[in-house]
Amino acid sequence: MNLNKMNIDRRKLVKLAGASLATAGLGSALGVIGGCGDGASEPPAPAPTKGVMGKNGKRVLPWSNWSGLQRCQPSLRVAPADEAELAQMIGQSKQAIRFVGSGHSFNALVPTDQTLMSLARLRGIESIDKPAKQVNVWAGTTLAELGEPLWKDGLSIANMPDIDRQALAGAIATSTHGAGESFGSLSSMVTGMRLVNAEGEVIECSADKNSDLFNAARTSMGTLGAVSQIKMQLTDALKLKRRQWIMPFEEALERVDELRADNRNFEFFALPHTDYVFAIVHNETDEDPNIENRYSEEDSYETFRMMSEVYDWVPGFMRHRLGNMAARTVEPETEIGRAFEIFSNTRDIRNNEMEYSLPAELAPACIREMMDTIRKENINIVFPIEYRYAKADNIWLSPFYQRTTCSISVHQFIDRDHRPYFDRMETILRKYEGRPHPGKLHSLSHKELSLLYPRFNDFLRIRKEMDPQGKFLNDFVSKLLGVV
Ligand SMILES: Cc1cc2nc3c(=O)[nH]c(=O)nc-3n(C[C@H](O)[C@H](O)[C@H](O)COP(=O)(O)OP(=O)(O)OC[C@H]3O[C@@H](n4cnc5c(N)ncnc54)[C@H](O)[C@@H]3O)c2cc1C
């Protein structure tokens, strides 16, 4: 096999394997277990494009999430202009309301056939407290909109996820996080919030005021009311140097404690069917930025799509050989830039994703078992598996609640059936005491979740106080929380 013909150059594999989103990868789920099967691919259902006529005579467009897996036809879509209108709309609504940020969650948090409410018009920075290094932000502001203005005031978000398209309230609702064991999720950086409950009342919370609500609201999956404003703790403006390189899987596991301790941010992408990982570290620097094309439109999709199709055809031992050959072509790379430019990338390959966070000390054994299983069972997947540490917090429904964790995530192309691969990996991730990412795919019931989160019942108590009639529920979150 001529790898050059497959167009596997370093930049594309980097993009695939790492720097970005859950990255690309060649993934093929055909015959997920046991080689090249006939494949039960499941392209997302075609979107209804016309929408329906709303009661006010205006057309209501359908909604779908980033990956297209989740779709719905709301009967009403609203976007209040300010907090007063938000409170009025919620207080007067006779039907259920689900909130939407940027639609980047993979599971069915958002879909509703009733009211879909966006806070995209509640946007921008309200105030900055430079001495305290804190910012007050309207909930619909995207992470991308915060980088430049904070930088101008000498401030940065200390750690970020691998994209910046999320609305701040959406990111916080699911404990969105980056990599690095000294840093918690974005939710853990929140120091205060304003929420509108089901009665349309505005309630403030922080560690000192309504502290139970604060511990529940920092990861609420949109079930406690509309978050209108968020106060966040920041850090001094940061420049970071990113180094990324291919290293043997065994070496990565042997050196994992050293790498996580010695670097500000450390993560890797394990490359299925190979003996390698793609490692990424970030450290603070004073050197001049050299980052270019941060939101490069380069299309790695075709390359990896092609590779996945090759994987469909070749026998298992060839996947290993081809994968190793491709991995060895990847050159190390160093980039320097402002933190918000370095942390977040574009994702031009649409995928579905599942992620579990497990006790940090169990993670090396877990990823080894996942990689061994893929190899032994000849699972046809090329998408790299993402491996990132995060700091413990005290947020009731956070996957990081009271334990330092390592989050491991798996991905699949949107037009391939993710379920057989995700189901197989989920049994392993659960064996190692994993807690699912609140915004990604998983199969846990409310009983299973309640055993993983010691404050689950406290969360349910706060939910009932904020929304006694279940105005903020849809089928998915009702089942998840066990609320009838
Ligand atoms: C390409 C890609 C890369 C990703 N990378 C990462 C990553 O690196 N790390 C990580 O942890 N996750 C990651 N995610 C997951 C993503 O960060 C979360 O799912 C996040 O919640 C999405 O934010 P959103 O603004 O799109 O929210 P949505 O998906 O629109 O909504 C998420 C939840 O927030 C609620 N919500 C939204 N706005 C409000 C509001 N104003 N008040 C109350 N509730 C509200 C919604 O009801 C819903 O329950 C990624 C997802 C994608 C598609």
The ligand as an ORCA input file, in Angstrom:
! r2SCAN-3c Opt
* xyz 0 1
  C     -16.715     19.380     17.896
  C     -16.972     19.323     19.384
  C     -15.910     19.417     20.266
  C     -16.135     19.336     21.646
  N     -15.067     19.417     22.495
  C     -15.277     19.284     23.827
  C     -14.189     19.341     24.743
  O     -13.038     19.552     24.361
  N     -14.458     19.162     26.061
  C     -15.722     18.917     26.518
  O     -15.896     18.733     27.735
  N     -16.778     18.887     25.668
  C     -16.580     19.072     24.354
  N     -17.654     19.060     23.495
  C     -19.014     18.987     24.072
  C     -19.603     20.402     24.275
  O     -18.658     21.277     24.840
  C     -20.798     20.343     25.245
  O     -21.739     19.411     24.814
  C     -21.450     21.716     25.462
  O     -22.484     21.569     26.381
  C     -21.990     22.326     24.176
  O     -22.306     23.691     24.383
  P     -23.475     24.376     23.534
  O     -23.398     25.837     23.749
  O     -23.442     23.868     22.168
  O     -24.748     23.830     24.336
  P     -25.984     22.996     23.786
  O     -25.489     21.686     23.298
  O     -26.816     23.810     22.902
  O     -26.745     22.768     25.173
  C     -26.134     22.034     26.207
  C     -26.981     22.119     27.465
  O     -26.949     23.455     27.956
  C     -28.265     23.897     28.221
  N     -28.278     25.341     28.077
  C     -27.818     26.076     27.029
  N     -27.962     27.389     27.294
  C     -28.524     27.484     28.518
  C     -28.919     28.582     29.340
  N     -28.751     29.861     28.968
  N     -29.471     28.308     30.547
  C     -29.641     27.030     30.953
  N     -29.275     25.974     30.217
  C     -28.725     26.205     29.020
  C     -29.120     23.149     27.216
  O     -30.477     23.077     27.632
  C     -28.461     21.791     27.236
  O     -28.939     21.031     28.312
  C     -17.463     19.156     22.129
  C     -18.534     19.063     21.225
  C     -18.287     19.154     19.859
  C     -19.433     19.047     18.887
*
